[in-house]
Amino acid sequence: MWGITRISVCDEDKFRHNEFIGETRIPLKKLKPNQTKNFNICLEKQLPIDKTEDKSLEERGRILISLKYSSQKQGLLVGIVRCAHLAAMDANGYSDPYVKTYLKPDEDKKSKHKTAVKKKTLNPEFNEEFCYEIKHGDLAKKTLEVTVWDYDIGKSNDFIGGVVLGINAKGERLKHWFDCLKNKDKKIERWHTLTNELPGAVLSD
């Protein structure tokens, strides 16, 4: 099974403890023997390794998501900020990624949103926000499904990876959801790992 290298960036201080700036995680499977590879990375806050993650699932990259319940708009604001180290789905070694969000359950399937497509990149920046009109008390019964896709012309789009936030999630995914519910009108950003499987999700575009 492939491991992950964590690289931390610190500010050196000769008189005090070095100050932590940020870190990134690089899946070792992205490296090839005797070949140099450059990465355009996004530094994250230091987080403990999530022991609740299913190690049988394949990591397909990372996604930065913001959540905020707006009292003024009476709805949940979901921000898709950026992705990092996405899996390459095209022959050129890149992907043309976009992100879909879906608040479930939703019998009418009106809660689906998608970002613009970013061409030829594994580290796309989206900075898009979607609003779901919903009562605050009803959020505890909802699940937010976030999936990342590779856009293809003339054929079906490829599923890259996804993450589910909600009461049935675990670890940081569950904590992010509950922190949003407990802190109205406060935007909370968190990085999440994308995996190749999402239980209960319909993985077709």
Secondary structure, DSSP 4 states (H G I P E B T S, - for coil): ---EEEEEEEE--SSSPPEEEEEEEEEGGG--TT---------B------TTS-TTSPEEEEEEEEEEEETTTTEEEEEEEEEESPPP-STTS---EEEEEEEES-TT---EEE-----S-SS-EEEEEEEEE--GGGGGG-EEEEEEEE--SSSPPEEEEEEEEETT--HHHHHHHHHHHHSTT--EEEEEEEES--TT-----
